[in-house]
Amino acid sequence: WPRAATLKEAIEKLWKEGSHVAWTPENAEEFDSMMSAARAGRRIIIVIDELKFCLPSSRSMSLPFQLAIRLWRHADLPAVYATTQSYSDAARPLRAAVSNWVIFRMTAPGDLKALQEDYGLDADEISQLPKFTFKEQRSGF
């Protein structure tokens, strides 16, 4: 995929050229600006690698990101995909809005406890998943 060096370049590639683009935000403000631009541009699929770096904490999300996840996706953002190495990195408001989790082996006690509390998943099963296998957990809508 073409890489954009700046937020402006990423937005131009997406909406002026109609091109796919890879881009890394420099800070939280740039990430929020892209979330707002996604609303204006419409019909975009967002892939976030390492979700932890886009969240202010494991307990909160910025307003533009909350709007993208909770409201806009019903009409204008068909999908937001994200990776994280720890289920607990996902802010609680985000965990409440996600309708499909793909869960690979996790062994951190906090992650296992959160998965058990949120979905009733068996900690032993999750911690013993073979390499490259996963469990799909659907919830919500």
DAKA-V823916 format. One record per residue. RES is the residue in one letter. SS is DSSP state (helix for helix, strand for strand, loop for the rest). OMEGA is omega in whole degrees, 0 to 359 (999 if undefined). Layout:
{{RES;SS;OMEGA} {RES;SS;OMEGA}}
This chain:
{{W;loop;175} {P;loop;178} {R;strand;175} {A;strand;180} {A;loop;184} {T;loop;176} {L;helix;180} {K;helix;180} {E;helix;179} {A;helix;181} {I;helix;178} {E;helix;179} {K;helix;181} {L;helix;190} {W;helix;176} {K;helix;183} {E;loop;183} {G;loop;186} {S;loop;169} {H;loop;179} {V;loop;171} {A;strand;184} {W;strand;178} {T;loop;179} {P;loop;178} {E;loop;184} {N;loop;183} {A;helix;181} {E;helix;178} {E;helix;178} {F;helix;179} {D;helix;178} {S;helix;178} {M;helix;178} {M;helix;177} {S;helix;178} {A;helix;178} {A;helix;178} {R;helix;181} {A;helix;183} {G;helix;177} {R;loop;176} {R;loop;180} {I;loop;174} {I;strand;183} {I;strand;175} {V;strand;181} {I;strand;176} {D;loop;182} {E;loop;181} {L;helix;184} {K;helix;184} {F;helix;178} {C;helix;182} {L;loop;179} {P;loop;177} {S;strand;179} {S;loop;181} {R;loop;185} {S;strand;177} {M;loop;176} {S;loop;180} {L;helix;179} {P;helix;179} {F;helix;177} {Q;helix;179} {L;helix;179} {A;helix;184} {I;helix;189} {R;helix;186} {L;loop;189} {W;helix;186} {R;helix;180} {H;helix;183} {A;loop;192} {D;loop;177} {L;loop;185} {P;loop;181} {A;strand;169} {V;strand;179} {Y;strand;180} {A;strand;173} {T;loop;173} {T;loop;179} {Q;loop;182} {S;loop;177} {Y;helix;181} {S;helix;176} {D;helix;181} {A;loop;180} {A;loop;182} {R;helix;178} {P;helix;178} {L;helix;180} {R;helix;180} {A;helix;185} {A;helix;183} {V;loop;181} {S;loop;180} {N;strand;176} {W;strand;171} {V;strand;190} {I;strand;174} {F;strand;182} {R;loop;175} {M;loop;180} {T;loop;180} {A;loop;182} {P;helix;180} {G;helix;178} {D;helix;181} {L;helix;179} {K;helix;180} {A;helix;178} {L;helix;178} {Q;helix;180} {E;helix;184} {D;helix;188} {Y;helix;181} {G;loop;181} {L;loop;180} {D;loop;183} {A;helix;180} {D;helix;179} {E;helix;182} {I;helix;183} {S;helix;181} {Q;loop;177} {L;loop;177} {P;loop;179} {K;loop;178} {F;loop;173} {T;loop;184} {F;strand;174} {K;strand;179} {E;strand;181} {Q;strand;177} {R;strand;178} {S;loop;175} {G;loop;190} {F;loop;999}}
